[in-house]
Amino acid sequence: MIGNDIVDLKVAALATRWNNQRFIEKVFSNSEQEILLKAKDSFKITWMLWSMKESAYKVHLRRCSKRFFAPRKLECRLVSSRDGIVTIGHEKYFTSGLVHENYIYTLAYENDSRIHQRIQGKCFPIDEASYSNQHAECYHHVIQDVSGEYKTHNRHFSIKKNKQGVPFIYKDDIKLPIVLSITHHGLFCAYAYVKN
């Protein structure tokens, strides 16, 4: 199982009160707040932790099929400047992040080192930040990539979400054995997938 998340840092800076104490207390645990207090760049660390939570939540949702919004229940721990662990109840998910000057991207996965080596995908910029454009661009890139792997025209492929909002890839209306995660924010999109 995998999950991913991307944060457009320009949008995050303009659209949120990221350093408001009420926001911090609502989203981050006491230990995470300690990380933020000690950080040289608390803005980027705030969004790195947020991205870790979001990507791990997507993995957890695939396993449990039950949506919830309780960011403090997702406990982040940094292992290095890029890697971390997110604990949700008794489950642990591993994350690997990329802090770019314009965005933060995080990939989460279960404790299976082999899956990390098999994950495919990419981050890419887009021209317009509307939800419909983000959505269309992500789907287009995923379908182009997967159709290339299957050496079949992209018109045979589609992406459909289940009732929890989890995306799946179909070829001629048959669900493929691929785990897919899609994310977009502002002027950036990303996808990750792995074949089962």
Secondary structure as UniProt FT lines:
FT   STRAND          2..8
FT   HELIX           9..15
FT   TURN            18..19
FT   HELIX           21..27
FT   HELIX           30..38
FT   HELIX           42..64
FT   HELIX           71..73
FT   STRAND          74..78
FT   STRAND          83..88
FT   TURN            89..90
FT   STRAND          91..99
FT   STRAND          103..109
FT   HELIX           113..118
FT   STRAND          120..125
FT   HELIX           131..150
FT   HELIX           154..156
FT   STRAND          157..161
FT   TURN            163..164
FT   STRAND          167..171
FT   TURN            172..173
FT   STRAND          174..175
FT   STRAND          178..185
FT   TURN            186..187
FT   STRAND          188..195
//
